[in-house]
Amino acid sequence: MKAAKALLLVGCVSFAGCATVNMADLESSAQMASKTSSDNVVVKASEQLQTRFKAEGWVEPASMQMKQAASILLKGRDKTPFLTAAEKYATAATTMSLKTDIMTATDLAGQTLKAADVYLQYADETANLSADLRSLEQALLTCRSAENTFKFTSDAKSADVDTELTQMSVTLSALQTTTDNYGDLVRGEIITGAPVN
């Protein structure tokens, strides 16, 4: 009888302990799901931008960068057979296609900027912005690289795209400002000891 009571008591304690752990796990999972879904707004916009820019040939794919670096190491810079993304793009571009591409790139950068601004405006004070910041930094680097490609092509083709390049520059300056704002907030989290991914 005593053994049965002892077994029952252990079972109840174990059940209570499991219930506590499960509740904590559920709460933690809910918090993580909330952060993941909020982070995705900015991260997805940034990733879509980078994917599109690479697919259009406005920037150098990472695989090509590795091949170029390896070729330079093995054969020297002057002997490398690879053309840069800007050189390839300039060869095929016309003034009209260049204008269209600059406007498209500017629009994509603007969409990323809007996603970042809107999320930052409504984000909870405890939201972790580290993933968003990393994505925005990569998107900004990609945009600047594409801007250089367009400028190179404009010079090579003597194309009149000053208006389009100016608009792109304005949009990228705004994206830079928003990225800096995210950086300030993330650095603030680090200083105050808040958890940062």
Residue pairs with C-beta under 8 A, 6 or more apart in sequence:
35 127
35 128
38 119
38 123
38 124
38 127
39 128
39 131
39 132
41 115
41 118
41 119
42 112
42 115
42 116
42 119
42 131
42 132
42 135
42 136
43 131
43 132
43 135
45 111
45 112
45 115
45 116
45 139
46 112
46 135
46 136
46 138
46 139
47 135
48 108
49 108
49 109
49 111
49 112
49 139
49 142
49 143
50 138
50 139
50 142
52 108
53 59
53 105
53 108
53 142
53 143
53 145
53 146
54 61
54 142
56 101
56 104
56 105
57 85
57 88
57 89
58 85
58 89
58 101
58 105
58 145
58 146
58 149
58 150
59 85
59 142
59 145
59 146
59 149
60 68
60 84
60 85
60 145
61 85
64 82
64 85
67 82
68 80
68 82
68 84
71 79
71 80
71 81
71 82
72 80
83 91
85 145
85 149
86 148
86 149
86 152
86 153
87 152
89 149
89 153
90 149
90 152
90 153
90 156
90 157
93 101
93 153
93 157
94 157
95 157
95 159
95 160
95 161
98 150
98 153
98 154
98 157
98 159
98 161
98 164
99 159
99 161
99 164
101 150
102 150
102 161
102 164
102 165
102 167
102 168
103 164
103 167
105 143
105 146
105 147
105 150
105 168
106 164
106 167
106 168
106 171
109 139
109 143
109 168
109 171
109 172
109 175
110 171
112 136
112 139
112 175
113 171
113 174
113 175
113 178
116 132
116 136
116 175
116 178
116 179
116 182
117 178
119 132
120 129
120 178
120 181
120 182
120 185
123 129
126 194
128 189
128 194
128 195
128 196
128 197
129 182
129 185
129 186
129 189
130 186
130 189
130 196
130 197
131 197
132 182
133 179
133 182
133 183
133 186
136 175
136 178
136 179
136 182
137 179
139 175
140 172
140 175
140 176
140 179
143 172
143 175
144 172
147 165
147 168
147 169
147 172
150 161
150 164
150 165
150 168
151 165
153 159
154 161
154 165
186 196
189 195
189 196
190 196
